[in-house]
Amino acid sequence: MNAKLIRAALGLTMLASVPAVVPAVVHAQTGPQKNPSAEEIVIKEKIRASGVKDVRDLTREKDGTWRAKVRKDNAEVAVVVDADGNVKFQ
């Protein structure tokens, strides 16, 4: 066999036996993260402007209304923003 071919084969064998070193990256997430749409940002600001904190679980219904959970007067409250942009607490 050719000496160059033997050295190449030995080099590949040795290289294959070395474990790959991959830096570990840890992300502290509580769940899937996504970028909010411009509409979501506007709706959250409307809700916050009504005097509440911690707008969570914002979802849009098929009819165009938005629902969320908020903190108001140290209690969890449901809030709805209708298609006209009116904020209503439930």
KAFEN-V838923 format. One line per field, one symbol per residue. ss: DSSP state (A for helix, B for strand, O for the rest). phi: phi as a letter, one per 20 degrees, with the letter a starting at -180 (. if undefined). burial: I if it has 9 or more other ideal C-beta (glycine too) atoms within 8 Angstrom, else O. Layout:
# KAFEN-V838923
ss=???
phi=???
burial=???
This chain:
# KAFEN-V838923
ss=OOAAAAAAAAAAAAAAAOOOOOOOOOOOOOOOOOOOOAAAAAAAAAAAAOOOBBBBBBBBOOOOOBBBBBBBOOBBBBBBBOOOOOBBBO
phi=.fffffffffffffffeeffddfedddecerfdbeffffffffffffffendclfclfcdefenedcbdcdclmcececcdffenfeced
burial=OOOOOIOOOOOOOOOOOOOOOOOOOOOOOOOOOOOOOOOIIOIIOIIIOOOIOOIOOIOOOOOOIIIIIIIIOOOOIIIIIIOOOOIOOO
